[in-house]
Amino acid sequence: MSYKKPSDDELRKSLTPLQYDVTQNEGTERPFQNDYWDEKREGLYVDIVSGEPLFLSSDKYDSGTGWPSFSKPIKEEFVVEKTDTKLFSTRTEVRSSQSDSHLGHVFKDGPPSTGMRYCMNSASMRFVPRSELEDQGYGEFASLFAEPQ
């Protein structure tokens, strides 16, 4: 699958104002008032702009912050980390590797498995339920989920 960033005109037509602001202007959505902070279904989180695969539900956990948080991306090369000094301190911004969408930030206060908390904006992602992976072109990721008991 090819993951390309559409033109700005196409993005303005296909994204909501919040999705555009978050992904293109490094905005942030409100905690506890977003689509995926409390999502519990199995599936894949992909970049809302390009469809790039980003995170698995099996790596998602409740960080108590009100944003979807993950212990790691599917593969390190699927995301890019950049230094962010915009809010009076230094943070690490997370962007998608192909479309350069702003996703959120990563912190070193995550669960023991990795110690990392990828705190993402729901507005920067689209959720693909496990049952729809094949139909939506993400069948190659189905093997990353544990088989149902």
Secondary structure in CASP SS format (residue, H / E / C, confidence):
PFRMAT SS
TARGET T0000
AUTHOR 0000-0000-0000
METHOD secondary structure of the structure
MODEL  1
M C 1.00
S C 1.00
Y C 1.00
K C 1.00
K C 1.00
P C 1.00
S C 1.00
D H 1.00
D H 1.00
E H 1.00
L H 1.00
R H 1.00
K H 1.00
S H 1.00
L C 1.00
T C 1.00
P H 1.00
L H 1.00
Q H 1.00
Y H 1.00
D H 1.00
V H 1.00
T H 1.00
Q H 1.00
N H 1.00
E C 1.00
G C 1.00
T C 1.00
E C 1.00
R C 1.00
P C 1.00
F C 1.00
Q C 1.00
N C 1.00
D C 1.00
Y C 1.00
W C 1.00
D C 1.00
E C 1.00
K C 1.00
R C 1.00
E C 1.00
G E 1.00
L E 1.00
Y E 1.00
V E 1.00
D E 1.00
I C 1.00
V C 1.00
S C 1.00
G C 1.00
E C 1.00
P E 1.00
L E 1.00
F E 1.00
L E 1.00
S H 1.00
S H 1.00
D H 1.00
K E 1.00
Y E 1.00
D C 1.00
S C 1.00
G C 1.00
T C 1.00
G C 1.00
W C 1.00
P C 1.00
S E 1.00
F E 1.00
S C 1.00
K C 1.00
P C 1.00
I C 1.00
K C 1.00
E H 1.00
E H 1.00
F H 1.00
V E 1.00
V E 1.00
E E 1.00
K E 1.00
T E 1.00
D E 1.00
T C 1.00
K C 1.00
L C 1.00
F C 1.00
S C 1.00
T C 1.00
R E 1.00
T E 1.00
E E 1.00
V E 1.00
R E 1.00
S E 1.00
S C 1.00
Q C 1.00
S C 1.00
D C 1.00
S C 1.00
H E 1.00
L E 1.00
G E 1.00
H E 1.00
V E 1.00
F E 1.00
K C 1.00
D C 1.00
G C 1.00
P C 1.00
P C 1.00
S C 1.00
T C 1.00
G C 1.00
M C 1.00
R E 1.00
Y E 1.00
C E 1.00
M E 1.00
N C 1.00
S H 1.00
A H 1.00
S H 1.00
M E 1.00
R E 1.00
F E 1.00
V E 1.00
P E 1.00
R H 1.00
S H 1.00
E H 1.00
L C 1.00
E C 1.00
D C 1.00
Q C 1.00
G C 1.00
Y C 1.00
G H 1.00
E H 1.00
F H 1.00
A H 1.00
S H 1.00
L H 1.00
F C 1.00
A C 1.00
E C 1.00
P C 1.00
Q C 1.00
END
